[in-house]
Amino acid sequence: MDTLFWTFWAVVALSIVSQSAITLLFTRVLATWRRVPLPDDQCPSATIVLCLRGGDPFLSECLTAVLNLDYPDYELLVIVDHPDDPAWLQVEQAVAEQGATNVRIQALKEPLTTCSLKCSSLLQAVDQLDESRKILAQLDADTIAHPSWLRELAAALADPCVGAATGNRWYMPERVSAATLVRYLWNAAAVVQMYSYRIAWGGAMAIKTSVLREASLPDRWSRAFCEDTMLMGVLRPLGLQVAFVPSLLMVNRETCDMYGFYRWCSRQLLTARLYHPYWGLVAFHGVYTTVLNVAATAWLAVALWGEQYSLAGGIAAGLAAYQLMNMTMLALLEASARRIAKDRGESVDWLGWRGALHTLWAIPLTQLIYAASLFSACFTRHVEWRGVTYHIGGPWQIKLLKYEPLQGESQSDARQNSL
């Protein structure tokens, strides 16, 4: 029993040291990053692609922001799933209100049955790229771009060793609930992993157009479920890397429910399983942390039942130390994210001390839902995403099974799976 006890403590100590080291490295990157403005004459011409299906809660804010970027030469290409889609009218209204002249709105002409609708939309955008456009950028409808958003992506791409530049999301929801807390906690850990493994995020991303052909990305996208997670593995053979831009930690204020988060989380992990070379490490981390917590909790219960109070105290101390590490690292990450958001003039007053206290029980709940999502991602063969059903036969064996354009109230059903 002594050997088992000290082995447990050794595992706890190793977990605390390793996870703290990775998180501290990431927070240091966030803290030491300095935005260097790219002069106008060094800003390559760019096309920004916004792929839409349904009216997202923050679509109007997204459109207003992207139409007012501080960038000398860019166009916005909006590809809407269908002319009757509710998002079409929102786009037209935003363009009219802003008086924008650098916008093209198109319907998705020929959705392929061998990839996701988003990939089909990106392929349509690539097919009509003007040779003068040196950067293909994209953002999601829940990304509220600050004025220098595109300029910061372009600055990262100025490095000849960089083929793609990316930011990431950070949740500061308008309403704190069990579901939004769990999503916030899971994402906070995921952001660190994505930085460590160079996993790109399509919500704030740019690619050199010359790299599109060199890496055969259109061909890959035509057979893929997602466009972003694969980039690290695709660019590495070309001697190029995915650069993370710390100032593009984008605040997301959407709410969600628990089932919606579970499906979203499962889909994020599925894309990692399908396309990222470090999927094994991602899966190992999920299994390892789950087994550690569940096994230790069960052991604690057995020790208490057997009135082995000294042993129970040691196990409880180990769990408490691990939990304290989680809380400390979360506080550092949140502080770093707030500094970046405040530097852009954005509100960061969302969690409060009560919300912070709720994270004590939300962390173990997050771990359980994470484990369930990981299990689902390992065996998923059918995915419903924004009301569209896909069969997943393998990374390049995607089949669109069920698709209907969104019209009016039908968008509410799709939103349940869009997060």
C-alpha positions as CSV (number, residue, x, y, z in Angstrom):
1,M,0.0,0.0,0.0
2,D,2.9,2.4,0.8
3,T,4.3,1.8,-2.7
4,L,1.0,2.5,-4.3
5,F,0.5,5.7,-2.2
6,W,3.9,7.1,-3.0
7,T,3.4,6.2,-6.7
8,F,0.1,8.2,-6.6
9,W,1.9,11.2,-5.1
10,A,4.7,10.9,-7.7
11,V,2.1,10.9,-10.5
12,V,0.4,13.9,-9.0
13,A,3.7,15.8,-8.6
14,L,4.7,15.0,-12.2
15,S,1.3,16.1,-13.4
16,I,1.5,19.4,-11.5
17,V,5.0,20.1,-12.7
18,S,4.4,19.3,-16.4
19,Q,1.1,21.0,-16.7
20,S,2.3,24.0,-14.9
21,A,5.4,24.3,-17.0
22,I,3.4,24.2,-20.3
23,T,0.8,26.7,-19.0
24,L,3.5,29.1,-17.7
25,L,5.3,29.0,-21.0
26,F,2.0,29.9,-22.8
27,T,1.2,32.7,-20.3
28,R,4.7,34.1,-20.8
29,V,4.1,34.2,-24.6
30,L,0.9,36.1,-24.0
31,A,2.6,38.5,-21.5
32,T,5.7,39.3,-23.5
33,W,4.1,39.6,-26.9
34,R,4.4,43.1,-28.3
35,R,2.3,44.2,-31.3
36,V,4.5,45.7,-34.0
37,P,2.3,47.6,-36.5
38,L,2.9,46.6,-40.1
39,P,3.3,49.7,-42.3
40,D,0.7,50.2,-45.1
41,D,3.2,49.7,-47.8
42,Q,4.1,46.3,-46.4
43,C,0.5,45.0,-46.1
44,P,-0.1,42.5,-48.9
45,S,-3.5,42.6,-50.6
46,A,-5.9,40.2,-49.0
47,T,-9.2,38.4,-49.3
48,I,-11.2,37.6,-46.2
49,V,-13.7,34.7,-46.5
50,L,-16.7,34.5,-44.2
51,C,-18.7,31.3,-44.6
52,L,-22.3,31.5,-43.3
53,R,-25.2,29.1,-42.7
54,G,-27.9,30.5,-40.4
55,G,-28.0,33.8,-38.5
56,D,-25.5,33.6,-35.7
57,P,-26.2,35.7,-32.5
58,F,-23.2,38.0,-33.1
59,L,-23.2,38.1,-36.9
60,S,-24.1,41.8,-37.1
61,E,-21.3,42.7,-34.8
62,C,-18.9,40.5,-36.8
63,L,-19.9,42.1,-40.1
64,T,-19.6,45.7,-38.8
65,A,-16.2,44.9,-37.4
66,V,-14.7,43.2,-40.4
67,L,-16.0,46.0,-42.7
68,N,-14.1,48.6,-40.6
69,L,-10.6,47.0,-40.5
70,D,-7.6,49.2,-40.5
71,Y,-6.0,47.7,-43.6
72,P,-5.2,49.3,-46.9
73,D,-6.2,46.7,-49.4
74,Y,-8.7,43.9,-48.6
75,E,-12.0,42.5,-49.9
76,L,-14.6,40.6,-48.0
77,L,-16.1,37.6,-49.8
78,V,-19.2,36.3,-48.0
79,I,-20.4,32.9,-49.1
80,V,-23.8,32.1,-47.8
81,D,-25.2,28.6,-47.8
82,H,-28.3,29.6,-49.9
83,P,-30.0,32.8,-51.1
84,D,-32.9,32.1,-48.8
85,D,-30.7,31.6,-45.8
86,P,-31.5,34.1,-42.9
87,A,-27.9,35.3,-42.9
88,W,-28.2,36.7,-46.4
89,L,-30.4,39.6,-45.4
90,Q,-28.2,40.4,-42.4
91,V,-25.2,40.7,-44.7
92,E,-27.0,43.0,-47.1
93,Q,-28.2,45.2,-44.3
94,A,-24.7,45.5,-42.8
95,V,-23.1,46.3,-46.1
96,A,-25.7,49.0,-46.8
97,E,-25.3,50.5,-43.3
98,Q,-21.5,50.7,-43.6
99,G,-21.6,51.8,-47.2
100,A,-19.0,49.2,-48.0
101,T,-17.7,48.8,-51.6
102,N,-15.2,46.0,-51.0
103,V,-17.7,43.2,-50.4
104,R,-18.9,40.4,-52.6
105,I,-21.9,38.2,-51.5
106,Q,-22.4,34.8,-53.1
107,A,-24.5,31.7,-52.6
108,L,-22.7,28.4,-52.3
109,K,-23.1,27.2,-55.9
110,E,-22.1,23.5,-55.8
111,P,-21.8,22.0,-52.3
112,L,-19.6,18.9,-52.7
113,T,-20.8,15.6,-51.2
114,T,-17.2,14.7,-50.3
115,C,-16.5,17.4,-47.7
116,S,-18.1,19.8,-45.2
117,L,-20.1,22.7,-46.4
118,K,-17.4,25.1,-45.0
119,C,-14.8,23.4,-47.1
120,S,-17.0,23.6,-50.2
121,S,-17.4,27.4,-49.5
122,L,-13.6,27.8,-49.1
123,L,-13.0,26.0,-52.4
124,Q,-15.4,28.3,-54.1
125,A,-13.5,31.3,-52.7
126,V,-10.1,29.8,-53.8
127,D,-11.4,29.2,-57.4
128,Q,-11.9,32.9,-57.9
129,L,-8.9,34.3,-56.1
130,D,-7.3,37.1,-58.0
131,E,-3.5,36.7,-58.5
132,S,-3.0,40.0,-56.9
133,R,-4.3,38.7,-53.6
134,K,-1.4,37.4,-51.5
135,I,-3.3,36.4,-48.3
136,L,-6.5,34.4,-47.9
137,A,-7.9,35.1,-44.4
138,Q,-11.0,33.7,-42.8
139,L,-13.0,34.3,-39.7
140,D,-16.1,32.8,-38.1
141,A,-19.4,34.6,-37.6
142,D,-18.7,34.7,-33.8
143,T,-15.4,36.5,-34.3
144,I,-15.5,40.2,-33.6
145,A,-12.4,41.5,-35.3
146,H,-10.7,44.5,-33.8
147,P,-9.3,47.1,-36.3
148,S,-5.8,45.7,-36.5
149,W,-6.9,42.1,-36.8
150,L,-5.9,41.5,-40.4
151,R,-2.8,43.7,-40.0
152,E,-1.6,41.4,-37.2
153,L,-2.2,38.3,-39.3
154,A,-0.3,39.8,-42.2
155,A,2.6,40.7,-39.9
156,A,3.0,37.1,-38.8
157,L,2.9,35.9,-42.4
158,A,5.8,38.3,-43.2
159,D,8.1,35.7,-41.8
160,P,9.3,33.5,-44.7
161,C,9.2,30.4,-42.4
162,V,5.5,30.9,-41.7
163,G,2.8,29.5,-44.1
164,A,-0.2,30.2,-41.9
165,A,-1.0,32.5,-39.0
166,T,-3.7,31.9,-36.4
167,G,-5.3,33.2,-33.2
168,N,-7.6,31.4,-30.8
169,R,-10.9,31.8,-29.0
170,W,-11.4,32.8,-25.3
171,Y,-14.8,32.6,-23.7
172,M,-16.2,35.4,-21.7
173,P,-20.0,34.6,-22.0
174,E,-22.7,37.2,-21.3
175,R,-24.3,34.8,-18.9
176,V,-22.5,32.5,-16.5
177,S,-24.1,29.1,-16.2
178,A,-23.0,25.5,-15.6
179,A,-22.7,25.0,-19.3
180,T,-20.8,28.2,-20.1
181,L,-18.4,27.6,-17.2
182,V,-17.7,24.0,-18.4
183,R,-17.0,25.3,-21.9
184,Y,-14.8,28.1,-20.6
185,L,-12.7,25.7,-18.5
186,W,-12.3,23.1,-21.3
187,N,-11.4,25.8,-23.8
188,A,-8.8,27.3,-21.4
189,A,-7.0,24.0,-21.3
190,A,-7.5,23.4,-25.0
191,V,-6.0,26.8,-26.0
192,V,-2.7,25.8,-24.2
193,Q,-2.7,22.5,-26.0
194,M,-3.4,24.1,-29.4
195,Y,-0.5,26.4,-28.9
196,S,1.8,23.6,-27.9
197,Y,0.8,21.4,-30.8
198,R,0.4,24.3,-33.3
199,I,-3.3,23.5,-34.0
200,A,-4.7,26.3,-36.1
201,W,-8.1,27.8,-35.5
202,G,-10.2,28.8,-38.5
203,G,-12.0,31.6,-36.5
204,A,-9.0,33.9,-37.0
205,M,-6.6,32.5,-39.6
206,A,-4.7,33.6,-42.7
207,I,-2.8,31.6,-45.2
208,K,-0.3,32.8,-47.9
209,T,-2.1,32.2,-51.2
210,S,1.2,30.8,-52.7
211,V,1.0,28.1,-50.1
212,L,-2.5,27.0,-51.1
213,R,-1.2,25.4,-54.2
214,E,2.2,24.3,-52.8
215,A,0.5,22.3,-50.1
216,S,-2.3,21.1,-52.4
217,L,-4.8,22.5,-49.9
218,P,-7.8,22.8,-52.3
219,D,-7.5,19.0,-53.1
220,R,-7.3,18.2,-49.4
221,W,-10.2,20.5,-48.5
222,S,-12.4,18.8,-51.2
223,R,-12.2,15.6,-49.2
224,A,-12.1,16.9,-45.6
225,F,-14.4,17.6,-42.7
226,C,-12.5,20.7,-41.6
227,E,-10.0,23.1,-43.0
228,D,-7.8,24.3,-40.1
229,T,-6.6,21.4,-37.9
230,M,-4.7,19.8,-40.8
231,L,-2.5,22.8,-41.4
232,M,0.4,22.0,-39.1
233,G,0.9,18.5,-40.7
234,V,0.4,19.8,-44.2
235,L,2.9,22.7,-43.9
236,R,5.6,20.9,-42.0
237,P,6.9,19.0,-45.1
238,L,7.3,22.3,-46.9
239,G,9.5,23.7,-44.1
240,L,6.7,26.0,-43.0
241,Q,5.0,26.5,-39.7
242,V,1.7,27.7,-38.2
243,A,2.4,30.9,-36.2
244,F,0.3,31.7,-33.2
245,V,-0.5,35.4,-32.8
246,P,-1.1,36.1,-29.1
247,S,-3.0,39.4,-29.7
248,L,-5.6,37.4,-31.7
249,L,-7.0,35.7,-28.6
250,M,-10.5,36.6,-29.6
251,V,-13.2,37.0,-27.0
252,N,-16.4,35.0,-27.6
253,R,-19.5,36.0,-25.6
254,E,-22.0,33.3,-26.8
255,T,-24.0,31.3,-24.3
256,C,-24.6,27.5,-24.7
257,D,-26.3,24.6,-23.1
258,M,-24.6,21.5,-21.8
259,Y,-25.7,19.2,-24.6
260,G,-24.6,21.8,-27.2
261,F,-21.2,22.0,-25.6
262,Y,-20.8,18.2,-25.5
263,R,-21.5,17.9,-29.2
264,W,-19.2,20.9,-30.0
265,C,-16.4,19.5,-27.9
266,S,-16.8,16.0,-29.5
267,R,-16.5,17.6,-32.9
268,Q,-13.4,19.6,-32.0
269,L,-11.7,16.4,-30.8
270,L,-12.9,14.5,-33.8
271,T,-11.1,16.9,-36.1
272,A,-7.9,16.4,-34.1
273,R,-8.3,12.7,-34.4
274,L,-8.8,12.9,-38.2
275,Y,-6.1,15.5,-39.1
276,H,-3.5,16.3,-36.5
277,P,-0.3,14.3,-36.2
278,Y,-0.2,14.8,-32.4
279,W,-3.7,13.3,-31.8
280,G,-2.1,10.5,-29.8
281,L,-0.8,13.1,-27.3
282,V,-4.1,14.9,-27.2
283,A,-5.9,11.6,-26.5
284,F,-3.3,10.5,-23.9
285,H,-3.8,13.7,-22.0
286,G,-7.5,13.2,-21.8
287,V,-7.3,9.6,-20.7
288,Y,-4.5,10.3,-18.3
289,T,-6.1,13.2,-16.4
290,T,-9.5,11.4,-16.3
291,V,-8.0,8.1,-14.9
292,L,-5.9,10.0,-12.4
293,N,-8.9,11.9,-11.0
294,V,-11.5,9.1,-11.1
295,A,-9.1,6.5,-9.6
296,A,-7.9,8.8,-6.9
297,T,-11.5,9.8,-5.9
298,A,-12.6,6.1,-5.8
299,W,-9.5,5.2,-3.7
300,L,-10.3,8.1,-1.4
301,A,-13.9,6.7,-1.0
302,V,-12.6,3.2,-0.2
303,A,-10.1,4.5,2.3
304,L,-12.8,6.5,4.1
305,W,-15.1,3.4,4.1
306,G,-12.4,1.3,5.6
307,E,-11.7,4.0,8.2
308,Q,-8.1,4.4,6.9
309,Y,-8.1,8.1,7.7
310,S,-4.4,8.7,7.4
311,L,-4.4,7.2,3.9
312,A,-7.6,9.1,3.1
313,G,-5.9,12.4,4.2
314,G,-2.9,11.7,2.0
315,I,-5.1,11.0,-1.0
316,A,-7.2,14.1,-0.3
317,A,-4.1,16.2,-0.1
318,G,-2.9,15.0,-3.4
319,L,-6.3,15.8,-5.1
320,A,-6.3,19.2,-3.4
321,A,-2.8,20.0,-4.6
322,Y,-3.9,19.0,-8.2
323,Q,-7.0,21.1,-7.9
324,L,-5.0,24.1,-6.5
325,M,-2.7,23.8,-9.5
326,N,-5.6,23.9,-11.9
327,M,-7.1,26.9,-10.2
328,T,-3.8,28.8,-10.1
329,M,-3.1,28.1,-13.8
330,L,-6.6,29.1,-14.7
331,A,-6.2,32.4,-12.9
332,L,-3.0,33.2,-14.7
333,L,-4.5,32.3,-18.1
334,E,-7.6,34.5,-17.4
335,A,-5.4,37.4,-16.3
336,S,-3.4,37.1,-19.5
337,A,-6.5,36.9,-21.6
338,R,-8.0,40.0,-19.9
339,R,-4.8,42.0,-20.5
340,I,-5.1,41.3,-24.2
341,A,-8.8,42.1,-24.4
342,K,-8.4,45.3,-22.3
343,D,-5.7,46.4,-24.6
344,R,-8.3,46.3,-27.4
345,G,-10.7,48.3,-25.3
346,E,-13.0,45.3,-24.7
347,S,-15.0,44.6,-21.5
348,V,-13.6,41.8,-19.3
349,D,-16.1,42.1,-16.4
350,W,-17.9,38.7,-16.7
351,L,-16.9,36.1,-14.1
352,G,-16.9,37.8,-10.7
353,W,-16.0,36.1,-7.4
354,R,-19.1,33.9,-7.4
355,G,-18.3,32.6,-10.8
356,A,-14.8,31.9,-9.7
357,L,-16.0,29.9,-6.7
358,H,-18.3,27.9,-9.0
359,T,-15.2,26.7,-10.9
360,L,-14.3,24.5,-7.9
361,W,-17.1,22.1,-8.8
362,A,-17.1,22.9,-12.5
363,I,-13.6,21.6,-13.0
364,P,-14.4,17.9,-12.1
365,L,-17.6,18.2,-14.1
366,T,-15.6,19.5,-17.1
367,Q,-13.2,16.5,-16.8
368,L,-16.1,14.0,-16.9
369,I,-17.7,15.7,-20.0
370,Y,-14.3,15.9,-21.6
371,A,-13.8,12.2,-21.1
372,A,-17.2,11.5,-22.6
373,S,-16.5,13.8,-25.6
374,L,-13.1,12.1,-26.1
375,F,-14.7,8.7,-26.1
376,S,-17.3,9.9,-28.6
377,A,-14.7,11.4,-30.9
378,C,-12.8,8.1,-31.0
379,F,-15.7,6.2,-32.4
380,T,-17.9,8.7,-34.1
381,R,-19.0,7.8,-37.6
382,H,-21.8,10.2,-38.1
383,V,-21.8,13.9,-37.3
384,E,-24.6,16.5,-37.4
385,W,-23.3,20.0,-37.8
386,R,-25.6,23.0,-38.3
387,G,-28.4,20.7,-39.4
388,V,-26.2,18.8,-41.9
389,T,-25.4,15.1,-41.5
390,Y,-22.0,13.7,-42.5
391,H,-20.6,10.2,-42.6
392,I,-17.0,10.0,-41.4
393,G,-15.3,7.0,-43.0
394,G,-11.8,8.4,-42.4
395,P,-9.8,11.6,-42.7
396,W,-10.4,11.8,-46.5
397,Q,-13.5,9.8,-46.7
398,I,-16.2,12.3,-45.9
399,K,-19.7,11.9,-47.2
400,L,-22.5,14.5,-47.0
401,L,-25.6,12.5,-46.2
402,K,-28.4,15.0,-45.4
403,Y,-28.5,18.6,-46.4
404,E,-31.3,21.1,-46.7
405,P,-31.0,24.9,-46.9
406,L,-32.0,26.8,-43.8
407,Q,-35.1,28.9,-44.1
408,G,-36.6,31.0,-41.3
409,E,-37.3,29.2,-38.1
410,S,-35.4,26.1,-39.2
411,Q,-32.2,27.9,-38.3
412,S,-32.9,27.4,-34.5
413,D,-32.4,23.6,-34.9
414,A,-29.1,24.1,-36.7
415,R,-27.8,26.5,-34.0
416,Q,-28.0,23.7,-31.4
417,N,-25.1,22.0,-33.2
418,S,-23.2,25.1,-34.4
419,L,-21.2,25.9,-31.3
